[in-house]
Amino acid sequence: MSKQTLAVLPPLFTVHRFSPETKPDPIIFDQATYFIGKTTDELSVVISSDIKLNSVEQESDWYCLKVLGPLDFSLTGILADISGVLATEKISIFAISTFDTDYILVKQDALQNAVSALEKNDYKITQ
């Protein structure tokens, strides 16, 4: 029996780091998919690599795997199991959760290994 289905989202994404007092560039809010997180230490933005931002640091070439949902809040262990499968294969991730579901970003050069590992562990992957 298969577990959750994950979809590989286009395009490639870049993870940006800004100082915490930075105001997000308005172009971010026009994109189909983006993530913003702010703490007292930093402002992080994940956005299509097609969008160039003047960040302090950035890490590019991430593919985003979306756990198709919505997922009920009573469900447990989904992100832990997916990240465990990928950790076993030595695949680094960047994880993001929203109200409805989880997103797991993997580097471009690790995508095929990630997909293979997840499929071997009964996850369905759509591209």
C-alpha positions, -999 to +999 in steps of 0.1 A: +000+000+000+014+034-010+019+062+014+014+099+005+018+113-029+044+140-035+045+163-065+077+179-078+069+216-083+085+236-110+106+257-112+139+255-093+139+275-061+165+296-042+166+301-004+175+336+005+187+351+038+182+387+048+187+407+079+156+407+101+148+443+095+146+439+057+112+446+041+104+419+016+106+430-020+071+434-034+079+412-064+078+382-040+041+386-035+034+383-073+048+348-075+027+316-077+047+300-049+069+315-022+077+311+014+087+337+040+099+332+075+110+359+099+126+357+133+146+381+155+177+367+137+168+367+101+143+369+073+142+339+050+126+338+016+122+308-007+112+318-042+117+308-079+153+310-089+141+331-118+136+360-094+168+377-084+168+392-049+196+412-033+200+389-003+229+386+022+232+349+014+215+326-009+215+289-018+201+280-052+191+250-072+164+234-050+135+214-062+104+214-041+084+183-033+049+190-021+031+164+000-003+164-016-030+173+009-045+188+028-031+169+057-052+167+089-034+181+120-040+148+138-017+130+113+018+123+128+051+113+115+047+122+078+076+147+076+097+126+100+092+095+078+100+114+045+130+131+060+142+098+075+140+081+041+161+109+026+186+110+055+192+073+050+203+082+014+224+111+027+201+136+010+200+170+027+166+187+028+151+221+036+116+215+050+087+239+051+052+234+066+020+253+059-015+250+073-024+224+047+007+204+040+045+199+040+071+208+014+105+192+012+132+209-009+161+189-022+190+200-043+188+197-080+215+171-082+198+149-056+163+149-070+165+116-089+180+098-059+153+114-037+125+103-060+140+067-062+144+064-025+109+077-018+093+054-044+112+024-029+096+033+004+061+033-011+056+070-018+041+080-051+059+108-069+043+129-097+064+152-119 
